[in-house]
Every structure is written in structure tokens, then in C-alpha cells.
């Protein structure tokens, strides 16, 4: 009788451990973004400034500052050092800046090296324009920036050169 009780107890313990591991891993997976445009964004695999293909899904579940830009766009270039400084200040927090370049991989790479960009920048080409439009950039101009909360919902967008104090205040406001 003790052997059967021991076997049953061991079986229950193994089942509970497996169930706990499954539930624990499911909770660590980011939730599917709420917004269709955000879903499209995080489904992309884009070349970073070093030419390495990166899945944008790796930042799903974080508060995102997504900046659409190009190397030939003067206001974009002007705000890049401020964005790099902002990312450095936000290090260790659940906030990630992502630069989506409407440009070629070679131009993005040369620009990122020259200006020492401290956050991930990607070459998206014309696909980046489509996503920018889907995220609300109806004018199609640059720079265009969106804030995406950790649930995958666009909470604010900006057209044109960013005002950094406004951006900082909005990150604080929406990153609850």
C-alpha cells in the first residue's frame, strides 16, 4: 500500500512541476499586441546597423518609442543625438527606443557608425513607410514617432522633430 501511495504522490508531484513550468513560461511570453499596425511591426525581421537580421519581436512587451527616420532627413538627423541620450537615460527601465530607417542598409550602417547611435536602428526601406502609414503617418513625412505601451497599443504619435521635454513627459505619463 505504501508503494502505491508513493507512486501516486510522485506522479502528482511530476504533473504539478510540469504544469508549473508550463504556466510560468506562458506568463513570460509577451502578449500579442493589441494594434494591428504594432503586430505588423513586431512581426518584422530587419537588418540592424551592423547588417544582422533582428526580430523586432524581441522588444514586444516593452514600452516602445518607435522613431521613423532617414539619413537624408535633416530634422531626423538633428534629433538623433537627443534620442541616443534619452535611451541612455532610460537604460534599465522597461522603455526601448527603436529607429526604423526608411533607407538602405548601407546608409543606415554608415550613419549609425558615424553618429554613434546608442539604440537599435534598422533598415526598413519602403516597408518602413508602409508601417509608418499604418501607425498613423497619413502625411508620409519624416520624422514620425509613436509611443507603444507594453500591451501593444499606440498611445501617442508625433509628426516632425520631437520636443524632448514633451516626449519625456509622455513616456512618464503613458508608461504606467
Secondary structure, DSSP 8 states (H G I E B T S, - for coil): -HHHHHHHHHHHHHHHHHHHHHHHHHHHS----SSHHHHHHHT-EEEETTS-EEEGGGGTTSEEEEEEE-TT-HHHHHHHHHHHHHHHHTTTSSEEEEEEESS-HHHHHHHHHHHT--SEEEE-HHHHHHHHHHTT-TT--S-EEEEE-TTS-EEEEEESS--HHHHHHHHHHH--
